[in-house]
Amino acid sequence: MNVIARFILVLIISSVAMSVVAADPEPQLPTTPPAPAAEVNQDKALEAQDLKLPMMNEIQVVMDVSRGEISELALRAANTTDHMANQAIQQEIATIKQQTELDILGIQVRYARSAGNVELAERIEASIAAIISPPAPAAPAVPRPAPGSQN
C-alpha cells in the first residue's frame, strides 16, 4: 500500500508541476515603439508565437485526456488489493504515459513540417523512433570476467 501512496503522490506532484508550467503568463509587448529593425524581428516573433498557440492548445488537450485516464487508473489501483491487477494497472498507466509522449512529439513534428523546419521535424522523428524501438545497450568499454572465473 505504501508504494501506491507514493505513486499517487508522484502523480499529484507531476500534475501540479505541469499545471504551473502550462500557466506561464503571456509575454508583455513593449510600450515604447521599437526601431525599424526591431519591428521586423518583433513581427517574426509574433508570427512564431501565433504558430505556437494552436500547437500548445493541441498538446494541452492531449495532456488533459492523459491526466484524466491516469487519474482513473490510479484510483482503481488504490482500490485494488490484488497484486497482479495492480501491476496490470501500473503497466497500463506506463503505456498511456508513453503514448502521450509520442502523441505530443507527433504534434510537434506536424507543426515543424508545416513551418518548413524539416531539420527539427527529422530530429523529433528520430526521438520517436528511439522511444518506439530503443537502441540496444552498448557493450561495456572494459570487458568483464566471466562469472566463476575469478580467483
N, CA, C and O of each residue as an XYZ file, in Angstrom:
604
protein
N       0.819     -1.183      0.000
C       0.000      0.000      0.000
C       0.869      1.255      0.000
O       0.470      2.285     -0.544
N       2.044      1.177      0.600
C       2.958      2.299      0.656
C       3.402      2.701     -0.751
O       3.545      3.890     -1.036
N       3.617      1.733     -1.622
C       4.030      2.002     -2.999
C       2.923      2.747     -3.733
O       3.199      3.670     -4.500
N       1.694      2.360     -3.506
C       0.563      3.019     -4.165
C       0.462      4.464     -3.697
O       0.240      5.364     -4.507
N       0.623      4.690     -2.406
C       0.550      6.053     -1.879
C       1.648      6.920     -2.477
O       1.410      8.079     -2.816
N       2.865      6.356     -2.609
C       3.956      7.102     -3.228
C       3.641      7.423     -4.676
O       3.893      8.534     -5.143
N       3.089      6.446     -5.389
C       2.772      6.643     -6.791
C       1.733      7.749     -6.959
O       1.870      8.607     -7.831
N       0.710      7.727     -6.133
C      -0.328      8.751     -6.210
C       0.265     10.112     -5.874
O      -0.083     11.110     -6.506
N       1.151     10.166     -4.892
C       1.806     11.419     -4.543
C       2.628     11.940     -5.725
O       2.610     13.137     -6.014
N       3.344     11.051     -6.402
C       4.122     11.453     -7.574
C       3.196     11.970     -8.669
O       3.512     12.963     -9.324
N       2.069     11.317     -8.876
C       1.108     11.779     -9.881
C       0.600     13.173     -9.546
O       0.514     14.038    -10.417
N       0.268     13.381     -8.289
C      -0.253     14.686     -7.874
C       0.806     15.762     -8.066
O       0.514     16.842     -8.579
N       2.036     15.469     -7.654
C       3.111     16.449     -7.787
C       3.374     16.759     -9.255
O       3.546     17.920     -9.626
N       3.405     15.723    -10.091
C       3.662     15.965    -11.515
C       2.517     16.730    -12.160
O       2.755     17.561    -13.036
N       1.274     16.469    -11.746
C       0.139     17.214    -12.281
C       0.227     18.677    -11.912
O      -0.031     19.551    -12.740
N       0.590     18.947    -10.668
C       0.732     20.337    -10.228
C       1.864     21.007    -10.989
O       1.734     22.153    -11.418
N       2.976     20.297    -11.159
C       4.112     20.876    -11.874
C       3.747     21.179    -13.319
O       4.123     22.228    -13.842
N       3.018     20.275    -13.972
C       2.604     20.511    -15.352
C       1.661     21.702    -15.433
O       1.732     22.480    -16.384
N       0.778     21.856    -14.447
C      -0.139     22.987    -14.425
C       0.620     24.300    -14.279
O       0.284     25.296    -14.921
N       1.638     24.295    -13.435
C       2.434     25.511    -13.239
C       3.177     25.865    -14.518
O       3.221     27.030    -14.914
N       3.760     24.861    -15.165
C       4.488     25.112    -16.406
C       3.539     25.595    -17.495
O       3.881     26.496    -18.260
N       2.354     25.005    -17.571
C       1.392     25.387    -18.601
C       0.783     26.749    -18.330
O       0.231     27.355    -19.248
N       0.861     27.252    -17.116
C       0.229     28.515    -16.746
C       1.179     29.703    -16.885
O       0.949     30.736    -16.255
N       2.226     29.593    -17.678
C       3.139     30.705    -17.884
C       2.360     31.902    -18.417
O       1.546     31.744    -19.327
N       2.589     33.092    -17.872
C       1.867     34.263    -18.363
C       2.321     34.618    -19.771
O       3.441     34.306    -20.177
N       1.433     35.277    -20.507
C       1.781     35.693    -21.857
C       2.792     36.827    -21.772
O       2.703     37.667    -20.876
N       3.742     36.863    -22.683
C       4.723     37.949    -22.640
C       4.054     39.290    -22.931
O       3.131     39.382    -23.740
N       4.534     40.307    -22.264
C       4.009     41.651    -22.457
C       4.780     42.329    -23.581
O       6.004     42.222    -23.659
N       4.057     43.027    -24.448
C       4.697     43.768    -25.522
C       5.274     45.059    -24.956
O       4.717     45.613    -24.008
N       6.375     45.548    -25.514
C       6.943     46.795    -25.019
C       5.993     47.963    -25.267
O       5.239     47.965    -26.239
N       6.037     48.952    -24.383
C       5.140     50.105    -24.515
C       5.731     51.178    -25.408
O       4.991     52.013    -25.928
N       7.037     51.180    -25.602
C       7.659     52.160    -26.490
C       7.787     51.562    -27.873
O       8.039     50.364    -28.007
N       7.618     52.379    -28.913
C       7.725     51.829    -30.270
C       9.155     51.388    -30.562
O      10.104     52.106    -30.245
N       9.315     50.201    -31.170
C      10.655     49.702    -31.475
C      11.246     50.396    -32.696
O      10.550     51.052    -33.471
N      12.534     50.227    -32.831
C      13.222     50.746    -34.015
C      12.809     49.915    -35.218
O      12.340     48.790    -35.045
N      12.967     50.430    -36.431
C      12.530     49.692    -37.631
C      13.084     48.270    -37.716
O      12.337     47.355    -38.061
N      14.371     48.050    -37.413
C      14.930     46.699    -37.470
C      14.277     45.820    -36.410
O      14.043     44.635    -36.648
N      13.984     46.380    -35.257
C      13.348     45.622    -34.191
C      11.921     45.252    -34.566
O      11.408     44.219    -34.135
N      11.271     46.109    -35.382
C       9.898     45.814    -35.818
C       9.869     44.522    -36.621
O       8.962     43.708    -36.450
N      10.832     44.329    -37.479
C      10.896     43.117    -38.293
C      11.076     41.901    -37.386
O      10.384     40.897    -37.550
N      12.003     41.988    -36.431
C      12.231     40.876    -35.505
C      10.999     40.613    -34.658
O      10.655     39.460    -34.395
N      10.331     41.684    -34.227
C       9.129     41.517    -33.408
C       8.021     40.854    -34.225
O       7.310     39.987    -33.717
N       7.873     41.252    -35.477
C       6.858     40.637    -36.327
C       7.122     39.150    -36.486
O       6.192     38.345    -36.445
N       8.390     38.777    -36.669
C       8.743     37.360    -36.780
C       8.441     36.625    -35.483
O       7.944     35.499    -35.506
N       8.739     37.258    -34.353
C       8.465     36.641    -33.046
C       6.970     36.452    -32.845
O       6.536     35.419    -32.334
N       6.179     37.446    -33.245
C       4.724     37.323    -33.111
C       4.170     36.235    -34.020
O       3.252     35.509    -33.637
N       4.728     36.120    -35.226
C       4.297     35.056    -36.130
C       4.618     33.692    -35.522
O       3.792     32.781    -35.570
N       5.807     33.551    -34.955
C       6.191     32.286    -34.320
C       5.282     32.000    -33.135
O       4.891     30.855    -32.909
N       4.942     33.050    -32.371
C       4.053     32.859    -31.229
C       2.665     32.435    -31.710
O       2.030     31.581    -31.091
N       2.193     33.025    -32.809
C       0.889     32.649    -33.359
C       0.874     31.182    -33.775
O      -0.143     30.507    -33.617
N       1.999     30.678    -34.310
C       2.077     29.270    -34.702
C       2.105     28.364    -33.478
O       1.575     27.254    -33.520
N       2.718     28.824    -32.388
C       2.839     28.001    -31.196
C       1.511     27.843    -30.470
O       1.259     26.797    -29.872
N       0.665     28.854    -30.512
C      -0.576     28.799    -29.752
C      -1.447     27.603    -30.139
O      -1.864     26.869    -29.243
N      -1.746     27.363    -31.416
C      -2.551     26.178    -31.752
C      -1.854     24.869    -31.367
O      -2.499     23.921    -30.919
N      -0.529     24.830    -31.549
C       0.202     23.626    -31.181
C       0.085     23.383    -29.677
O      -0.160     22.256    -29.248
N       0.259     24.427    -28.880
C       0.178     24.270    -27.430
C      -1.234     23.882    -27.001
O      -1.404     23.122    -26.047
N      -2.246     24.396    -27.697
C      -3.620     24.005    -27.392
C      -3.832     22.516    -27.651
O      -4.462     21.824    -26.851
N      -3.309     22.034    -28.759
C      -3.431     20.604    -29.069
C      -2.694     19.760    -28.027
O      -3.200     18.733    -27.576
N      -1.509     20.200    -27.658
C      -0.728     19.467    -26.657
C      -1.468     19.455    -25.326
O      -1.500     18.437    -24.634
N      -2.065     20.593    -24.971
C      -2.802     20.670    -23.712
C      -3.975     19.698    -23.701
O      -4.244     19.069    -22.678
N      -4.670     19.568    -24.815
C      -5.790     18.621    -24.899
C      -5.288     17.196    -24.689
O      -5.886     16.429    -23.934
N      -4.196     16.844    -25.351
C      -3.620     15.501    -25.199
C      -3.237     15.248    -23.743
O      -3.504     14.177    -23.200
N      -2.613     16.240    -23.121
C      -2.187     16.077    -21.726
C      -3.391     15.970    -20.785
O      -3.374     15.181    -19.840
N      -4.424     16.756    -21.041
C      -5.616     16.711    -20.190
C      -6.292     15.342    -20.269
O      -6.689     14.778    -19.250
N      -6.419     14.816    -21.483
C      -7.028     13.494    -21.655
C      -6.190     12.440    -20.940
O      -6.724     11.574    -20.248
N      -4.885     12.521    -21.113
C      -3.975     11.571    -20.476
C      -4.080     11.640    -18.959
O      -4.164     10.610    -18.289
N      -4.075     12.857    -18.418
C      -4.197     13.016    -16.961
C      -5.486     12.404    -16.439
O      -5.495     11.767    -15.386
N      -6.578     12.596    -17.178
C      -7.858     12.015    -16.757
C      -7.804     10.497    -16.729
O      -8.257      9.869    -15.772
N      -7.247      9.909    -17.784
C      -7.141      8.450    -17.841
C      -6.248      7.925    -16.716
O      -6.565      6.925    -16.072
N      -5.137      8.609    -16.492
C      -4.204      8.164    -15.451
C      -4.825      8.316    -14.070
O      -4.631      7.460    -13.207
N      -5.560      9.383    -13.854
C      -6.225      9.575    -12.553
C      -7.220      8.458    -12.272
O      -7.288      7.943    -11.155
N      -7.989      8.086    -13.289
C      -8.952      6.990    -13.122
C      -8.224      5.682    -12.798
O      -8.637      4.936    -11.911
N      -7.150      5.417    -13.518
C      -6.397      4.189    -13.283
C      -5.722      4.202    -11.906
O      -5.674      3.176    -11.227
N      -5.208      5.351    -11.504
C      -4.568      5.445    -10.184
C      -5.593      5.200     -9.087
O      -5.285      4.566     -8.078
N      -6.799      5.693     -9.279
C      -7.864      5.455     -8.310
C      -8.206      3.964     -8.258
O      -8.386      3.399     -7.179
N      -8.294      3.334     -9.432
C      -8.532      1.883     -9.463
C      -7.412      1.134     -8.771
O      -7.663      0.189     -8.024
N      -6.173      1.548     -9.014
C      -5.023      0.881     -8.397
C      -5.062      1.039     -6.882
O      -4.730      0.110     -6.146
N      -5.465      2.214     -6.424
C      -5.527      2.455     -4.983
C      -6.604      1.615     -4.318
O      -6.503      1.299     -3.133
N      -7.632      1.251     -5.071
C      -8.755      0.497     -4.503
C      -8.661     -1.003     -4.730
O      -9.553     -1.742     -4.314
N      -7.606     -1.466     -5.377
C      -7.476     -2.903     -5.604
C      -6.506     -3.506     -4.586
O      -5.524     -2.884     -4.180
N      -6.814     -4.717     -4.201
C      -5.932     -5.424     -3.263
C      -5.177     -6.543     -3.970
O      -4.254     -7.128     -3.402
N      -5.563     -6.839     -5.199
C      -4.916     -7.897     -5.975
C      -3.618     -7.367     -6.579
O      -3.625     -6.424     -7.370
N      -2.513     -7.985     -6.197
C      -1.193     -7.540     -6.654
C      -1.065     -7.606     -8.180
O      -0.541     -6.679     -8.797
N      -1.533     -8.677     -8.778
C      -1.424     -8.829    -10.234
C      -2.259     -7.776    -10.961
O      -1.821     -7.213    -11.964
N      -3.468     -7.512    -10.446
C      -4.320     -6.480    -11.055
C      -3.660     -5.112    -10.928
O      -3.716     -4.299    -11.850
N      -3.042     -4.866     -9.789
C      -2.363     -3.593     -9.565
C      -1.199     -3.436    -10.543
O      -0.998     -2.355    -11.097
N      -0.437     -4.501    -10.756
C       0.666     -4.443    -11.717
C       0.153     -4.175    -13.129
O       0.762     -3.419    -13.886
N      -0.965     -4.797    -13.474
C      -1.551     -4.573    -14.802
C      -1.977     -3.115    -14.959
O      -1.795     -2.523    -16.023
N      -2.538     -2.543    -13.908
C      -2.947     -1.137    -13.952
C      -1.716     -0.241    -14.096
O      -1.726      0.716    -14.870
N      -0.668     -0.553    -13.354
C       0.562      0.233    -13.443
C       1.145      0.167    -14.858
O       1.644      1.165    -15.378
N       1.079     -1.009    -15.469
C       1.571     -1.156    -16.843
C       0.722     -0.334    -17.803
O       1.244      0.286    -18.730
N      -0.581     -0.331    -17.579
C      -1.486      0.456    -18.423
C      -1.178      1.951    -18.281
O      -1.205      2.691    -19.265
N      -0.887      2.387    -17.057
C      -0.514      3.790    -16.829
C       0.773      4.126    -17.583
O       0.870      5.177    -18.217
N       1.753      3.237    -17.513
C       3.024      3.459    -18.218
C       2.794      3.542    -19.729
O       3.409      4.360    -20.413
N       1.913      2.700    -20.237
C       1.608      2.716    -21.666
C       0.947      4.031    -22.065
O       1.275      4.604    -23.104
N       0.016      4.509    -21.241
C      -0.657      5.778    -21.527
C       0.353      6.924    -21.518
O       0.310      7.796    -22.385
N       1.255      6.924    -20.547
C       2.259      7.987    -20.474
C       3.158      7.982    -21.709
O       3.466      9.036    -22.264
N       3.572      6.794    -22.132
C       4.430      6.722    -23.310
C       3.656      7.163    -24.560
O       4.198      7.879    -25.402
N       2.413      6.744    -24.680
C       1.623      7.137    -25.844
C       1.385      8.641    -25.848
O       1.374      9.267    -26.907
N       1.195      9.216    -24.675
C       1.019     10.666    -24.582
C       2.267     11.383    -25.085
O       2.178     12.355    -25.835
N       3.422     10.894    -24.665
C       4.676     11.489    -25.128
C       4.794     11.366    -26.648
O       5.199     12.318    -27.316
N       4.448     10.218    -27.190
C       4.510     10.029    -28.644
C       3.517     10.937    -29.364
O       3.830     11.484    -30.422
N       2.322     11.099    -28.797
C       1.320     11.977    -29.401
C       1.798     13.432    -29.421
O       1.619     14.140    -30.412
N       2.405     13.864    -28.320
C       2.908     15.240    -28.245
C       4.038     15.442    -29.255
O       4.084     16.460    -29.945
N       4.936     14.484    -29.337
C       6.013     14.588    -30.322
C       5.458     14.593    -31.747
O       5.977     15.298    -32.612
N       4.409     13.810    -31.990
C       3.780     13.802    -33.313
C       3.188     15.157    -33.666
O       3.282     15.601    -34.811
N       2.582     15.809    -32.693
C       2.039     17.156    -32.916
C       3.182     18.114    -33.252
O       3.064     18.937    -34.159
N       4.275     18.003    -32.523
C       5.422     18.882    -32.774
C       6.016     18.645    -34.165
O       6.430     19.590    -34.836
N       6.057     17.391    -34.590
C       6.562     17.086    -35.935
C       5.672     17.742    -36.986
O       6.160     18.364    -37.929
N       4.373     17.595    -36.810
C       3.432     18.164    -37.785
C       3.601     19.679    -37.889
O       3.623     20.225    -38.992
N       3.720     20.353    -36.761
C       3.871     21.810    -36.784
C       5.241     22.220    -37.315
O       5.352     23.234    -38.004
N       6.275     21.459    -37.011
C       7.602     21.776    -37.543
C       7.592     21.662    -39.066
O       8.143     22.518    -39.757
N       6.973     20.617    -39.582
C       6.902     20.449    -41.040
C       6.072     21.560    -41.684
O       6.439     22.084    -42.735
N       4.944     21.918    -41.046
C       4.097     22.965    -41.635
C       4.799     24.321    -41.604
O       4.499     25.192    -42.421
N       5.734     24.505    -40.665
C       6.505     25.744    -40.600
C       7.738     25.685    -41.507
O       8.484     26.659    -41.609
N       7.950     24.540    -42.162
C       9.084     24.399    -43.065
C      10.389     24.035    -42.377
O      11.452     24.113    -42.993
N      10.327     23.644    -41.125
C      11.541     23.291    -40.380
C      11.740     21.778    -40.458
O      11.451     21.050    -39.508
N      12.233     21.325    -41.595
C      12.408     19.904    -41.859
C      13.449     19.290    -40.920
O      13.280     18.158    -40.467
N      14.510     20.020    -40.630
C      15.561     19.502    -39.752
C      15.012     19.197    -38.356
O      15.307     18.145    -37.788
N      14.224     20.106    -37.810
C      13.630     19.881    -36.491
C      12.669     18.695    -36.538
O      12.668     17.861    -35.632
N      11.859     18.618    -37.579
C      10.911     17.512    -37.715
C      11.644     16.173    -37.753
O      11.198     15.201    -37.143
N      12.754     16.122    -38.460
C      13.520     14.877    -38.547
C      14.150     14.508    -37.210
O      14.217     13.329    -36.862
N      14.614     15.509    -36.455
C      15.175     15.214    -35.127
C      14.098     14.674    -34.191
O      14.341     13.740    -33.427
N      12.907     15.267    -34.256
C      11.807     14.783    -33.409
C      11.402     13.378    -33.830
O      11.143     12.526    -32.980
N      11.346     13.129    -35.129
C      11.013     11.780    -35.620
C      12.049     10.761    -35.169
O      11.703      9.616    -34.877
N      13.318     11.161    -35.106
C      14.355     10.258    -34.605
C      14.112      9.951    -33.121
O      14.342      8.829    -32.670
N      13.649     10.950    -32.371
C      13.315     10.718    -30.962
C      12.150      9.744    -30.838
O      12.150      8.873    -29.968
N      11.169      9.893    -31.702
C      10.019      8.979    -31.699
C      10.483      7.562    -31.990
O      10.075      6.617    -31.314
N      11.331      7.415    -32.992
C      11.836      6.082    -33.348
C      12.622      5.468    -32.192
O      12.541      4.262    -31.960
N      13.382      6.291    -31.465
C      14.165      5.777    -30.335
C      13.265      5.348    -29.188
O      13.606      4.431    -28.442
N      12.121      6.002    -29.041
C      11.174      5.610    -27.994
C      10.493      4.302    -28.373
O      10.344      3.403    -27.545
N      10.082      4.207    -29.628
C       9.372      3.008    -30.092
C      10.305      1.799    -30.121
O       9.939      0.714    -29.669
N      11.513      1.993    -30.657
C      12.500      0.908    -30.744
C      13.808      1.401    -30.141
O      14.688      1.868    -30.864
N      13.942      1.299    -28.816
C      15.177      1.803    -28.193
C      16.395      1.050    -28.703
O      16.325     -0.149    -28.973
N      17.514      1.759    -28.835
C      18.727      1.087    -29.300
C      19.206      0.075    -28.256
O      18.977      0.235    -27.057
N      19.871     -0.960    -28.742
C      20.410     -1.978    -27.836
C      21.511     -1.345    -26.994
O      22.242     -0.478    -27.473
N      21.630     -1.776    -25.741
C      22.689     -1.210    -24.907
C      24.060     -1.519    -25.492
O      24.288     -2.588    -26.058
N      24.951     -0.576    -25.344
C      26.314     -0.754    -25.864
C      27.085     -1.702    -24.956
O      26.819     -1.794    -23.757
N      28.035     -2.397    -25.542
C      28.891     -3.297    -24.759
C      29.754     -2.459    -23.829
O      30.120     -1.336    -24.174
N      30.083     -2.983    -22.666
C      30.933     -2.221    -21.752
C      32.294     -1.947    -22.376
O      32.805     -2.756    -23.151
N      32.877     -0.800    -22.033
C      34.172     -0.413    -22.590
C      35.283     -1.347    -22.127
O      36.229     -1.612    -22.869
N      35.165     -1.841    -20.911
C      36.158     -2.759    -20.361
C      35.506     -4.124    -20.225
O      34.490     -4.255    -19.541
N      36.070     -5.144    -20.863
C      35.436     -6.469    -20.765
C      35.446     -6.972    -19.314
O      36.414     -6.790    -18.575
N      34.375     -7.584    -18.953
C      34.240     -8.139    -17.602
C      34.606     -9.613    -17.623
O      34.368    -10.297    -18.618
N      35.186    -10.112    -16.525
C      35.497    -11.547    -16.486
C      34.211    -12.367    -16.436
O      33.189    -11.930    -15.906
N      34.291    -13.534    -16.986
C      33.121    -14.437    -16.980
C      32.828    -14.842    -15.543
O      33.745    -14.954    -14.728
N      31.555    -15.061    -15.228
C      31.202    -15.477    -13.872
C      31.915    -16.793    -13.504
O      32.004    -17.715    -14.314
N      32.400    -16.849    -12.306
C      33.061    -18.062    -11.822
C      34.518    -18.160    -12.187
O      35.192    -19.083    -11.728
N      35.044    -17.247    -12.998
C      36.455    -17.337    -13.394
C      37.352    -16.473    -12.517
O      38.548    -16.360    -12.784
N      36.800    -15.869    -11.488
C      37.613    -15.055    -10.579
C      38.357    -15.947     -9.603
O      37.777    -16.884     -9.053
N      39.595    -15.676     -9.389
C      40.414    -16.478     -8.478
C      40.717    -15.744     -7.224
O      41.398    -16.274     -6.346
